[in-house]
């Protein structure tokens, strides 16, 4: 027997987690700047155990909001 939650629309979405160092590479900034963006609330970061992780799609969305230099 398979149980499905009431109102379930299928399997839960998968998340692609990345490290602050990978986010820094994607955004072209330093890891320190990534932590500042997280601390100021401009970029969402998530504590998973002892580590801070970011969602790749949120980093990409942030990159898309930044003006070109």
Phi and psi restraints in degrees (value plus and minus 20) as a CYANA .aco file:
   2 UNK   PHI    -127.4   -87.4
   2 UNK   PSI     112.2   152.2
   3 UNK   PHI    -120.6   -80.6
   3 UNK   PSI     116.2   156.2
   4 UNK   PHI    -149.1  -109.1
   4 UNK   PSI     116.2   156.2
   5 UNK   PHI     -84.1   -44.1
   5 UNK   PSI     125.2   165.2
   6 UNK   PHI     -83.0   -43.0
   6 UNK   PSI     111.3   151.3
   7 UNK   PHI      61.0   101.0
   7 UNK   PSI     -14.2    25.8
   8 UNK   PHI     -87.3   -47.3
   8 UNK   PSI     118.5   158.5
   9 UNK   PHI    -127.7   -87.7
   9 UNK   PSI       4.7    44.7
  10 UNK   PHI      96.2   136.2
  10 UNK   PSI    -184.9  -144.9
  11 UNK   PHI     -88.4   -48.4
  11 UNK   PSI     133.7   173.7
  12 UNK   PHI     -85.8   -45.8
  12 UNK   PSI     132.7   172.7
  13 UNK   PHI     -85.9   -45.9
  13 UNK   PSI     130.6   170.6
  14 UNK   PHI    -114.5   -74.5
  14 UNK   PSI     126.4   166.4
  15 UNK   PHI    -135.9   -95.9
  15 UNK   PSI     118.3   158.3
  16 UNK   PHI    -124.0   -84.0
  16 UNK   PSI      82.8   122.8
  17 UNK   PHI    -106.9   -66.9
  17 UNK   PSI     120.4   160.4
  18 UNK   PHI    -149.5  -109.5
  18 UNK   PSI     139.4   179.4
  19 UNK   PHI    -102.2   -62.2
  19 UNK   PSI     141.9   181.9
  20 UNK   PHI     -78.9   -38.9
  20 UNK   PSI     -54.3   -14.3
  21 UNK   PHI     -88.0   -48.0
  21 UNK   PSI     -57.8   -17.8
  22 UNK   PHI     -87.9   -47.9
  22 UNK   PSI     -60.1   -20.1
  23 UNK   PHI     -81.9   -41.9
  23 UNK   PSI     -58.5   -18.5
  24 UNK   PHI     -82.7   -42.7
  24 UNK   PSI     -60.8   -20.8
  25 UNK   PHI     -82.7   -42.7
  25 UNK   PSI     -65.5   -25.5
  26 UNK   PHI     -81.8   -41.8
  26 UNK   PSI     -61.7   -21.7
  27 UNK   PHI    -109.1   -69.1
  27 UNK   PSI     -30.5     9.5
  28 UNK   PHI      51.3    91.3
  28 UNK   PSI      15.1    55.1
  29 UNK   PHI    -149.0  -109.0
  29 UNK   PSI     158.8   198.8
  30 UNK   PHI    -105.6   -65.6
  30 UNK   PSI     141.6   181.6
  31 UNK   PHI     -81.3   -41.3
  31 UNK   PSI     -57.7   -17.7
  32 UNK   PHI     -79.4   -39.4
  32 UNK   PSI     -60.8   -20.8
  33 UNK   PHI     -85.6   -45.6
  33 UNK   PSI     -54.6   -14.6
  34 UNK   PHI     -80.9   -40.9
  34 UNK   PSI     -66.6   -26.6
  35 UNK   PHI     -83.0   -43.0
  35 UNK   PSI     -55.9   -15.9
  36 UNK   PHI     -85.6   -45.6
  36 UNK   PSI     -62.0   -22.0
  37 UNK   PHI     -81.9   -41.9
  37 UNK   PSI     -58.5   -18.5
  38 UNK   PHI     -87.3   -47.3
  38 UNK   PSI     -66.9   -26.9
  39 UNK   PHI     -81.5   -41.5
  39 UNK   PSI     -53.9   -13.9
  40 UNK   PHI    -107.1   -67.1
  40 UNK   PSI     -24.3    15.7
  41 UNK   PHI      64.0   104.0
  41 UNK   PSI     -13.8    26.2
  42 UNK   PHI     -97.8   -57.8
  42 UNK   PSI     -44.5    -4.5
  43 UNK   PHI    -154.2  -114.2
  43 UNK   PSI     105.0   145.0
  44 UNK   PHI     -91.8   -51.8
  44 UNK   PSI     114.8   154.8
  45 UNK   PHI    -149.6  -109.6
  45 UNK   PSI     133.0   173.0
  46 UNK   PHI    -151.3  -111.3
  46 UNK   PSI     111.2   151.2
  47 UNK   PHI    -104.4   -64.4
  47 UNK   PSI     101.3   141.3
  48 UNK   PHI    -141.0  -101.0
  48 UNK   PSI      82.9   122.9
  49 UNK   PHI      45.8    85.8
  49 UNK   PSI    -145.1  -105.1
  50 UNK   PHI    -114.7   -74.7
  50 UNK   PSI     -20.5    19.5
  51 UNK   PHI    -126.7   -86.7
  51 UNK   PSI     132.8   172.8
  52 UNK   PHI    -120.1   -80.1
  52 UNK   PSI     111.3   151.3
  53 UNK   PHI    -149.4  -109.4
  53 UNK   PSI     138.4   178.4
  54 UNK   PHI    -147.0  -107.0
  54 UNK   PSI     133.1   173.1
  55 UNK   PHI    -107.1   -67.1
  55 UNK   PSI     109.2   149.2
  56 UNK   PHI     -76.3   -36.3
  56 UNK   PSI     -61.4   -21.4
  57 UNK   PHI     -88.0   -48.0
  57 UNK   PSI     -48.2    -8.2
  58 UNK   PHI     -93.9   -53.9
  58 UNK   PSI     -56.0   -16.0
  59 UNK   PHI     -85.5   -45.5
  59 UNK   PSI     -63.3   -23.3
  60 UNK   PHI     -82.9   -42.9
  60 UNK   PSI     -61.1   -21.1
  61 UNK   PHI     -83.8   -43.8
  61 UNK   PSI     -60.8   -20.8
  62 UNK   PHI     -82.4   -42.4
  62 UNK   PSI     -63.3   -23.3
  63 UNK   PHI     -80.3   -40.3
  63 UNK   PSI     -59.3   -19.3
  64 UNK   PHI     -87.8   -47.8
  64 UNK   PSI     -41.0    -1.0
  65 UNK   PHI    -106.1   -66.1
  65 UNK   PSI     -34.3     5.7
  66 UNK   PHI    -102.9   -62.9
  66 UNK   PSI     117.6   157.6
  67 UNK   PHI     -88.4   -48.4
  67 UNK   PSI     128.7   168.7
  68 UNK   PHI     -91.5   -51.5
  68 UNK   PSI     124.2   164.2
